[in-house]
Amino acid sequence: MNIETERQNLEQFKDFGVNLTNEINKVLVGQETMINRMLTGILAGGHVLIEGMPGLAKTTAVKVLAESVDTGFSRIQFTPDMLPADVVGTEIFNPKEATFSIKKGPIFSNLVLADEINRAPAKVQAALLETMQERQATIGGQTYKMDQPFMVLATQNPIDQEGTYPLPEAQVDRFMLKIKVGYPNKDEERKILDRMTISQAQPTVNKVTNPEEIFAARQMVDQVFVDDKVRNYIVDVVQATRVESGHNPAEVEGMIEHGASPRASIFLMQGAKGHAFLQGRNYITPHDVKTLAPDVLRHRIMLSYEAEAEGKSPDDIIQAILDSVLVP
């Protein structure tokens, strides 16, 4: 593909992110990072985990995003008394005909909101492992493929909140991005107050894209150019999280118990491609990698007791790594 063709293709899809962002901003105030990362997840074909205190519009953001896309949507409210069958589905026995039939669960949709995912026990969370990694679910010994596009957007409260269960490492590693949502600033909170405290209908959210356009945009993202130096930079950043690699900087020595897996390298490059595409570029830069690195890595590194004793967070360690690894 020549440069002129690539430029025309980028021009064709330049409004993809803008249109979705505008629709979401009809309801949300601020939260630009959360919106950008959700769109990055759609473009890169990855799942997204959103963490924040109650009342920060996490669920609203996902619902409005789903309303903007002309495709299937289901919401699963995770609770402590749920069973795996409530998510995936189960076999139903028909006594009259003495036969079993399959009843598919709410996971069989395109955009799936797993609301407050860490309020369900581990056996329910584990029901998502196969669907998120292999895009399929097994019910009664039969395997069923998920409809495409398929994306899980999960929300969770911080694990120190009452009634939460920590997500298993194998589960959380399935998420491409983990977004941390903070409180709005003073101006944003005033806009929220003005918008949400008047008795009128919510703004109408229009469907501005569809699966065909998403698939076409993903093909464009796949073609985003990644220079060998940037590829090596991605590997260097991920290697720096591993004690076994011998490449972790002195600033984080003794701070990491377990580092990120090769899945982190894959997701970091895919995410950086999606981020570059949203910026209107057909190539990624080290800045794209640095921008996405905290969201890709914060749930993939396990801190040592020493780091926890010093009050270090995963974000602190990731920033130290980014400051230490040589940028091409």
Backbone hydrogen bonds, N-H to C=O, Kabsch-Sander energy under -0.5 kcal/mol:
donor,donor_aa,acceptor,acceptor_aa,energy
6,E,2,N,-2.2
7,R,3,I,-2.5
8,Q,4,E,-2.2
9,N,5,T,-2.3
10,L,6,E,-2.5
11,E,7,R,-2.3
12,Q,8,Q,-2.0
13,F,9,N,-1.5
14,K,11,E,-0.8
16,F,13,F,-1.6
18,V,14,K,-0.5
19,N,15,D,-2.9
20,L,16,F,-1.6
21,T,17,G,-2.6
22,N,18,V,-2.5
23,E,19,N,-1.9
24,I,20,L,-2.3
25,N,21,T,-2.5
26,K,22,N,-0.5
26,K,23,E,-0.9
27,V,24,I,-1.6
28,L,24,I,-2.7
35,I,31,Q,-2.1
36,N,32,E,-2.7
37,R,33,T,-2.5
38,M,34,M,-2.0
39,L,35,I,-2.1
40,T,36,N,-2.1
41,G,37,R,-2.3
42,I,38,M,-1.8
43,L,39,L,-2.4
44,A,40,T,-2.3
45,G,41,G,-0.9
46,G,41,G,-2.2
47,H,174,R,-0.5
48,V,152,V,-2.1
49,L,177,L,-2.8
50,I,154,A,-3.3
51,E,49,L,-0.5
51,E,179,I,-3.3
52,G,156,Q,-1.9
56,L,53,M,-0.9
61,A,57,A,-2.1
62,V,58,K,-1.7
63,K,59,T,-2.4
64,V,60,T,-2.6
65,L,61,A,-2.1
66,A,62,V,-2.4
67,E,63,K,-1.9
68,S,64,V,-1.1
68,S,65,L,-0.7
69,V,65,L,-0.6
69,V,66,A,-1.0
70,D,209,T,-2.7
71,T,69,V,-2.2
74,S,111,L,-2.0
76,I,113,L,-3.3
77,Q,75,R,-0.5
78,F,76,I,-0.8
78,F,115,D,-2.2
82,M,79,T,-1.6
86,D,83,L,-1.6
87,V,84,P,-1.6
88,V,84,P,-2.5
89,G,85,A,-0.7
90,T,103,K,-1.9
92,I,101,S,-3.6
94,N,99,T,-3.6
98,A,94,N,-1.5
99,T,94,N,-1.4
101,S,92,I,-2.6
103,K,90,T,-2.9
104,K,102,I,-0.6
105,G,88,V,-2.7
107,I,87,V,-1.8
108,F,105,G,-1.7
109,S,107,I,-1.9
111,L,72,G,-2.2
112,V,110,N,-0.6
112,V,151,M,-2.8
113,L,74,S,-2.9
113,L,111,L,-0.5
114,A,112,V,-0.8
114,A,153,L,-1.7
115,D,76,I,-2.2
115,D,113,L,-1.1
117,I,114,A,-0.8
117,I,155,T,-2.5
119,R,116,E,-1.9
120,A,117,I,-1.1
124,V,121,P,-1.1
125,Q,121,P,-1.9
126,A,122,A,-2.6
127,A,124,V,-1.0
128,L,125,Q,-1.7
129,L,126,A,-1.5
132,M,128,L,-2.6
133,Q,129,L,-1.9
134,E,130,E,-2.4
135,R,131,T,-0.9
136,Q,130,E,-0.7
137,A,144,Y,-2.4
139,I,137,A,-0.5
139,I,142,Q,-2.8
142,Q,139,I,-1.9
144,Y,137,A,-3.1
146,M,135,R,-2.3
151,M,110,N,-2.8
153,L,112,V,-3.0
153,L,151,M,-0.6
154,A,48,V,-2.6
154,A,152,V,-0.6
155,T,114,A,-2.2
156,Q,50,I,-2.3
161,Q,158,P,-2.3
164,T,161,Q,-1.0
165,Y,118,N,-4.1
171,Q,168,P,-0.6
172,V,168,P,-2.6
173,D,169,E,-1.9
174,R,171,Q,-1.4
175,F,172,V,-1.2
176,M,47,H,-1.4
177,L,47,H,-1.6
178,K,295,D,-2.4
179,I,49,L,-3.3
179,I,177,L,-0.5
181,V,51,E,-3.1
181,V,179,I,-0.6
182,G,180,K,-0.5
189,E,185,N,-2.5
190,R,186,K,-1.8
191,K,187,D,-1.9
192,I,188,E,-2.4
193,L,189,E,-2.3
194,D,190,R,-2.4
195,R,191,K,-2.4
196,M,192,I,-2.7
197,T,193,L,-1.0
200,Q,198,I,-1.8
206,N,204,T,-0.6
208,V,68,S,-2.1
208,V,206,N,-0.8
209,T,68,S,-1.2
214,I,210,N,-2.1
215,F,211,P,-2.8
216,A,212,E,-2.1
217,A,213,E,-2.5
218,R,214,I,-2.5
219,Q,215,F,-1.8
220,M,216,A,-1.6
221,V,217,A,-2.3
222,D,218,R,-2.4
223,Q,219,Q,-1.0
224,V,221,V,-1.5
225,F,282,N,-2.9
231,R,227,D,-2.4
232,N,228,D,-2.5
233,Y,229,K,-1.7
234,I,230,V,-2.3
235,V,231,R,-2.0
236,D,232,N,-2.6
237,V,233,Y,-2.4
238,V,234,I,-2.1
239,Q,235,V,-2.9
240,A,236,D,-1.7
241,T,238,V,-1.6
242,R,239,Q,-1.8
243,V,241,T,-0.5
246,G,242,R,-0.6
246,G,243,V,-0.9
247,H,242,R,-0.5
252,V,249,P,-1.3
253,E,250,A,-1.1
255,M,252,V,-2.2
256,I,252,V,-0.5
257,E,302,M,-3.4
258,H,302,M,-1.5
264,A,261,S,-1.8
265,S,261,S,-0.7
266,I,262,P,-2.0
267,F,263,R,-2.7
268,L,264,A,-2.5
269,M,265,S,-2.0
270,Q,266,I,-2.5
271,G,267,F,-3.1
272,A,268,L,-2.1
273,K,269,M,-2.1
274,G,270,Q,-2.2
275,H,271,G,-2.5
276,A,272,A,-2.4
277,F,273,K,-2.4
278,L,274,G,-2.0
279,Q,275,H,-1.1
280,G,277,F,-1.6
281,R,276,A,-2.5
284,I,225,F,-2.0
288,D,285,T,-0.7
289,V,285,T,-1.4
290,K,286,P,-2.7
291,T,287,H,-2.4
292,L,288,D,-2.0
293,A,289,V,-2.0
296,V,292,L,-1.9
297,L,293,A,-2.5
298,R,294,P,-2.2
300,R,297,L,-2.3
301,I,297,L,-0.8
302,M,258,H,-2.6
303,L,301,I,-0.6
304,S,255,M,-2.6
308,E,304,S,-2.0
309,A,305,Y,-2.6
310,E,306,E,-1.5
311,G,308,E,-1.2
312,K,307,A,-2.7
317,I,313,S,-1.8
318,I,314,P,-2.7
319,Q,315,D,-2.4
320,A,316,D,-2.0
321,I,317,I,-2.1
322,L,318,I,-2.6
323,D,319,Q,-2.1
324,S,320,A,-1.0
324,S,321,I,-0.5
325,V,321,I,-2.7
